[in-house]
């Protein structure tokens, strides 16, 4: 089976990454191949178990995806506690993904050094830790990131995206490359670009069946 991408992805050349978490588990490798064939990056959510939500991408799936597409095009978002990051990071780094997104609470100099030593970039995932509206300029990062992933919904949930958080994108974009993730649709993607995002992660609105894409959820 060949995954079908929403045709609007061509509006954002060089900016989109498709989240394979949005695909059914048995279709995730196929979805990654379709994204790569369309010259889009592949975003992989590896998360701690959460009640009521589908399982994140497993390490087995991640390694199969890395065998199928160029690992340099893969971004892996680790969603969970610092302890969870420690249990999973070494296995993730064996894939040598282009980017590893690490939650603020786990973003330490030691973990960042390990990520860079594997040849990957270390980006910090930002949720409520800084709102972008403070008068005192830039946030104080726990360690210097290579980029920022601004979440429009709480990581690991299915809430509707909070467009007010695009102010965080604008505030960070002058200093670092910024990616946006969470509930992104075609119209939201355009708002992300206007706010200064250099890359945009899209899930259901890009990978799901046409009827699901029209609903506008991720």
N, C-alpha and C positions, 0 to 999 in steps of 0.2 A: 504494500500500500504506500502511495506517495502522499505526503502531507501537502495540503494546499494552503498557501499564504494569502492573506487579504491583499487585494491588488494595490491598496493605498501605500504599501510599504515603499514603493518606488518614489514617493514624494520626499523621502528623507534619506537620500544616499549618504552612506558612510556614518549614519547616526544610530541606526536601529540594532537592537539585540533582541532576539526572540527567547522568551522564557519557556524552556521545555517542561517546566513544572505544570504548565497549563495543558499539556497533552496527556492522554491516558498513558499509564506506565508502559504498556506494551508498544506504544507508538513514539516514545521519547527519542530513541535513537534515529528513527525515521524522520522525526521532526527536526532533529539537529542536522541531518543530512540535507533536508530541504532548505533550511536556513543558510547553511554553508553554500549550497548551490546558488542561492540568491545573493551571495556575497554579504550576508548579514552575520553578525556575531551571535554566539550561542550563550545564553545565560542559564546557569544551573543553580537552583536552590537546594542546598544540602542542609537539612534542618533537624533539630531535635524533635522527637515525637510530640504531637500536640493533639489533644482530644478533639474530635469533630472535624479534623482537616485531613485531606489526603496526605499520604506519606511524601516527604520530600524525595528528591532524586537520590537513589542509593549509590554507594560507592561502586557497586558493580555496574550500574547504569552509567555513572560518570566515566568509568574506564572504557566501557564500550563506546561511548560518545567520543572519547579522545582517540580511540582507534579508528573512528570513522571520519572525523574532521580534524583540521589543524588545531592542535591544542592552543596555539597562540590566539585563536579566535574565541576561546572559551573563557568566560568569566564565572567564577564560583562564589556564590554568596553563602557564607556560613551563618545560619540563623539559630541562635541559642545562647546559652550562658558561656562564660569564659571556660568553664570546665568542659562543656561540650566541644568548644573549639579545640581545646587541647587533645581531646580523644580522637579528633577527626583530621586535624591539620596535616600531620605527616602523610597520611594516605592520600589526601587531596593533592599535596605538593608532588607526589610521585607522577601525577599527570602532567605537571609543569604547565598549568593554565596561564593564559596571558595576564589575568587579573584575579586576585582573591579579595573579596569584599568581607571585611571583618567588623562585627558590631563594636560600637564605641567602648563598651565595658571590657572587651577583650583585646583592644587595640594597644598593645604594649610594644616597647622598643624590641624586646626579645622576639616576639612573634613576627613583627615587621621584618626584623633581620633574617629570620628563617625563610620568610616568603621571598624576600629579595635574593637570598642565597640560592633559591631554587630557580631563579630566572623569571619570577613573576613580579607583577606590581602589587603593592599593598594599598588598597583603598579602604577608607573608613566608611561604614554604613551609619548614617545619621537619621535618627528618628526625633525624639523629643529633647535630645541633649543640648540643643542650641536652636533658637527660633529665628535667627537671622535678622532680628529687629532691634537688637541691643545697640545702644549708641556707642559702646566701647569697641568699635571695629570688629576684627576677626575673632573667632573662637580660639580658645587655648586648647589645641589638640593634645590628646594624651601621648601621641608620638606623631612625628611629621608624616602625613599620608602622601601617596602619589596622586590621589584623587579622592573625590567624595561621592558617595552614593546617597542621594537624598530620597528617603522613602516618603511617598504620599499616603501610604497606609501603614499601620503597624506591621512590622515584619512577621510573617507567618499567619496573618489573618486575611479575611476577605471583605473587610470594610470598604465603603466607598472612599474614593480618593479625596484628600483634603487639598483643594487647589490653593488655599492660602499659604501652603508650604512652598509654593514656587518662589516666595520671597527669599527663602533660604537658598534656593538655586542661584538667584541673582546675587545674593550677598557673597556666596562662595566663588562664583564664576570668575571674578577678577583675579583670584589668587591661584586657583587649582582647576583642573578639568573636573566637570561635574556630570554624573549620570543621574537619571531619575527612574524610579520604579514604583509601581503600585497603582493599579486601576487605570492604566494609560490606554486611551482610545485614540483614534485619528485626530479628533479635535483637541484632546489634551496634549498629544504629541506636539502639535503646532504651538500650543501655549508654552510647553517646555523649551522649545527652540527659542521662542521669543524671550523667555526668562534667562537664557544663557546656557542651557544644557548642551554639552558636547556629545552625549549619548543618551539613548532612551530605551528602557527595557519594556517590552510589550508581551503580554501573555495571551489570554483568550481572544482579545480583539485582533490578534494577528494569526493565531494558530487554530482557533476553534472553528466549528461549523458556521456557515453564514448566519443561521438563525441566532446562534449564541453571540456572534460578533455584533449583531444589531442591538442586542441588549446592552452593550457598552460596558460590560464588566470584564475584569481581568481573568 
